[in-house]
């Protein structure tokens, strides 16, 4: 495999995705909010609230599929088949739990949130179904990544957001029925799942095969190694959002929080796009001086992109966000918390390549401990910033924990590789 060509292909696909999503977001999101209002946009955003824990619920299977690709003890088809059976078992268990919670009338969104009971029920059911299909989509994406087809994932995701926004914008001229807007993301998520299945069948040699308990146990053992990482990586942001909803109980404020994450994640995606395909590379390539050099090259490019994004948003961020046509107070709030998120998320994105190096070289305990500080310090800072407005309290606590995490990852990588002293970076 030519690593440079693989990286170039994925960088172009990632950048194309980011440019497409960014352009459509900037052009359509202001029009959508103007048409349907900030409250309804907040409700639509809530449909994806639970999907943020997808990588946690899959028990680390997605990463295990990539890491076990080409493993000598088990074939690729046995890995995929075992992972599928495990996934379906998880879905069955989740379904039972969700049905029980609904029958017991548990208020998963809190009692104070400003939407009707019918809208809340539709939103919860739709959100759960999106979670299920996101789980299946993660399974499919890991197969594509293991087969060096992650650029296909980037292209498909580049089409998802524009399609969602275009459909919502088109619907805004014909209906204000909340249920229709809530269900729209579910339909698109299902379509994406169908596409992945079709593409895997057409472009890979993956097939379901006979397996036994030992195969399932082997895959589970590997996936459980990633489970702790999944908990740390997946639970912080969704919990932050969920607790924010419960404490604020205002869909408009949640909409602003969601917008800030959307903009920050778009900026973050530019940086991460270079590091994303490296997990599959590190999983197959042996740890050597050449790979460490490649790792540092990716790091420095990430840093340069990060600095460029910070400068760009500082000077032009307010102008870009003004197209959302928000009230002055809301616009100022959105700019401030978005800038904080870009700084903090971007700092972690610059060292993402080191983190993927840990994963690809099966240094999972090290990866776990460097990420452990995020939930711990987030809670500590949240309890400390008692005099701040609630939304700033959340953002500052989360942001500072990410910055600390990025510093720890960098130091850990430097200390763990003595050969780095011999490199001229």
Secondary structure, DSSP 8 states (H G I E B T S, - for coil): --HHHHHHHHHHHHHHHHHHHHHHHHHHHHHHHHHHHHHHHHHHHHTTTGGGGHHHHTTTHHHHHHHTTT-SSS-HHHHHHHHHHHHHHHHHHHHHHHHHHHHTT--TT-S-SSS-HHHHHHHHHHHHHHHHHHHHHHHHHHHHHHTT-HHHHHHHHHHHHHHHHHHHHHHTTT---HHHHHHHHHHHHHHHHHHHHHHHHHH---------HHHHHHHHHHHHHHHHHHHHHHHHHHHHHHHHHHHH--HHHHHHHHHHHHHHHHHHHHHHHHHHTHHHHHHHS-S-HHHHHHHHHHHHHHHHHHHHHHHHHHHHHHHHHGGG---HHHHHHHHHHHHHHHHHHHHHHHTHHHHHHHHHTT-HHHHHHHHHHHHHHHHHHHHH-TTS-HHHHHHHHHHHHHHHHHHHHHHHHHHH-GGGGG---
